[in-house]
Amino acid sequence: MTKVNSAEQLLEHYRQGERNFEGSNLDGANLSALDLKEINLSRSSLRKADLTSTDLSKAILFQADLSTAILNRVELSQANLTGANLSRSLITGGILKKTILLKASLNGAILIGANLTQARLRQADLSDANLSSANLSEAVITEAKFTQAKYSVSTNFPVGFDPIIADMRIQESD
């Protein structure tokens, strides 16, 4: 395990084959458009980091702090974000297929057009999130909190999910 404090250190070690960067501090780091498949950034701080278009598929981000991070068009398929903090992060167009978001905080996150197909959102907090045009088909949303979250007519929900009962609010335009 190598703790790093900059994007440069992370890339240098990642290129050498290291994948475990648990507990690193990468607040505000520019990690956009990188291939970081299968990286372990558990318990790392990535507040305000820019991960736009970064491939984090199969990454382990257990209890990572990604609050206010920029994750537009990020690839997080099959990643584990159990207990992660994604509050107020920008995840527009992100791909989170089969992503584990158990007990994750997505409070106030912008998930416009995000693909959360088959994501596991059990006990996740999506209060005040914007899910306009997001795809949550086949997602597991047991005990997830959606209070005041926004959705649009083009948002796809799992069969049987009622956004009104979940206390969500319809967004007038996509």
For each residue, the residues with C-beta under 8 A, 3 or more apart:
1: 20 21 22 23
2: 13 18 20 21 24
3: 21 22 23 24 25
4: 9 10 13 21 24 25 26
5: 9 24 25 26
6: 9 10 26 29
7: 10 11 26 29 30 31
8: 11 12
9: 4 5 6 12 13
10: 4 6 7 13 14 21 24 26 29 31
11: 7 8 14 15 34
12: 8 9 15 16
13: 2 4 9 10 16 18 21
14: 10 11 17 18 19 21 36 39
15: 11 12
16: 12 13
17: 14
18: 2 13 14 21
19: 14 38 39 40
20: 1 2 40
21: 1 2 3 4 10 13 14 18 24 39 40 41 44
22: 1 3 40 41 42 43 44
23: 1 3 42 43 44
24: 2 3 4 5 10 21 41 44 45
25: 3 4 5 44 45
26: 4 5 6 7 10 29 31 41 44 45 46 49
27: 45 46 47 48 49
28: 47 48 49
29: 6 7 10 26 46 49 50
30: 7 49 50
31: 7 10 26 34 36 46 49 50 51 54
32: 50 51 52 53 54 70
33: 52 53 54
34: 11 31 54 55
35: 54 55
36: 14 31 39 54 55 56 59
37: 55 56 57 58 59
38: 19 57 58 59 60
39: 14 19 21 36 56 59 60
40: 19 20 21 22 59 60
41: 21 22 24 26 44 46 59 60 61 64
42: 22 23 60 61 62 63 64
43: 22 23 62 63 64
44: 21 22 23 24 25 26 41 61 64 65
45: 24 25 26 27 64 65
46: 26 27 29 31 41 49 51 64 65 66 69
47: 27 28 65 66 67 68 69
48: 27 28 68 69 70
49: 26 27 28 29 30 31 46 66 69 70
50: 29 30 31 32 69 70
51: 31 32 46 54 56 66 69 70 71 74
52: 32 33 70 71 72 73 74
53: 32 33 72 73 74 75
54: 31 32 33 34 35 36 51 71 74 75
55: 34 35 36 37 75
56: 36 37 39 51 59 61 74 75 76 79
57: 37 38 75 76 77 78 79
58: 37 38 77 78 79
59: 36 37 38 39 40 41 56 76 79 80
60: 38 39 40 41 42 79 80
61: 41 42 44 56 64 66 79 80 81 84
62: 42 43 80 81 82 83 84
63: 42 43 82 83 84 85
64: 41 42 43 44 45 46 61 81 84 85
65: 44 45 46 47 84 85
66: 46 47 49 51 61 69 71 84 85 86 89
67: 47 85 86 87 88 89 105
68: 47 48 87 88 89
69: 46 47 48 49 50 51 66 86 89 90
70: 32 48 49 50 51 52 89 90
71: 51 52 54 66 74 76 86 89 90 91 94
72: 52 53 90 91 92 93 94
73: 52 53 92 93 94 95
74: 51 52 53 54 56 71 91 94 95
75: 53 54 55 56 57 94 95
76: 56 57 59 71 79 81 94 95 96 99
77: 57 58 95 96 97 98 99
78: 57 58 97 98 99
79: 56 57 58 59 60 61 76 96 99 100
80: 59 60 61 62 99 100
81: 61 62 64 76 84 86 99 100 101 104
82: 62 63 100 101 102 103 104
83: 62 63 102 103 104
84: 61 62 63 64 65 66 81 101 104 105
85: 63 64 65 66 67 104 105
86: 66 67 69 71 81 89 91 104 105 106 109
87: 67 68 105 106 107 108 109
88: 67 68 107 108 109
89: 66 67 68 69 70 71 86 106 109 110
90: 69 70 71 72 109 110
91: 71 72 74 86 94 96 109 110 111 114
92: 72 73 110 111 112 113 114
93: 72 73 112 113 114
94: 71 72 73 74 75 76 91 111 114 115
95: 73 74 75 76 77 114 115
96: 76 77 79 91 99 101 114 115 116 119
97: 77 78 115 116 117 118 119
98: 77 78 117 118 119 120
99: 76 77 78 79 80 81 96 116 119 120
100: 79 80 81 82 119 120
101: 81 82 84 96 104 106 119 120 121 124
102: 82 83 120 121 122 123 124
103: 82 83 122 123 124
104: 81 82 83 84 85 86 101 121 124 125
105: 67 84 85 86 87 124 125
106: 86 87 89 101 109 111 124 125 126 129
107: 87 88 125 126 127 128 129
108: 87 88 127 128 129
109: 86 87 88 89 90 91 106 126 129 130
110: 89 90 91 92 129 130
111: 91 92 94 106 114 116 126 129 130 131 134
112: 92 93 130 131 132 133 134
113: 92 93 132 133 134
114: 91 92 93 94 95 96 111 131 134 135
115: 94 95 96 97 134 135
116: 96 97 99 111 119 121 134 135 136 139
117: 97 98 135 136 137 138 139
118: 97 98 137 138 139 140
119: 96 97 98 99 100 101 116 136 139 140
120: 98 99 100 101 102 139 140
121: 101 102 104 116 124 126 136 139 140 141 144
122: 102 103 140 141 142 143 144
123: 102 103 142 143 144
124: 101 102 103 104 105 106 121 141 144 145
125: 104 105 106 107 144 145
126: 106 107 109 111 121 129 131 144 145 146 149
127: 107 108 145 146 147 148 149
128: 107 108 147 148 149
129: 106 107 108 109 110 111 126 146 149 150
130: 109 110 111 112 149 150 171
131: 111 112 114 126 134 136 149 150 151 152 155 168
132: 112 113 150 151 152 154 155 171 174
133: 112 113 152 154 155 174
134: 111 112 113 114 115 116 131 151 155 156
135: 114 115 116 117 155 156
136: 116 117 119 121 131 139 141 155 156 157 158 161
137: 117 118 156 157 158
138: 117 118 158
139: 116 117 118 119 120 121 136 158
140: 118 119 120 121 122 158
141: 121 122 124 136 144 158 161
142: 122 123
143: 122 123
144: 121 122 123 124 125 126 141
145: 124 125 126 127
146: 126 127 129 149 163 166 167 168
147: 127 128 166 167
148: 127 128 167 168 169
149: 126 127 128 129 130 131 146 166 168 169
150: 129 130 131 132 168 169 170 171
151: 131 132 134 155 157 163 168 169 170 171
152: 131 132 133 155 170 171 173 174
153: 170 174
154: 132 133 174
155: 131 132 133 134 135 136 151 152 163
156: 134 135 136 137
157: 136 137 151 161 163
158: 136 137 138 139 140 141 161
159:
160:
161: 136 141 157 158 166
162: 165 166
163: 146 151 155 157 166 168 170
164: 167 168
165: 162
166: 146 147 149 161 162 163
167: 146 147 148 164
168: 131 146 148 149 150 151 163 164
169: 148 149 150 151
170: 150 151 152 153 163
171: 130 132 150 151 152 174
172:
173: 152
174: 132 133 152 153 154 171
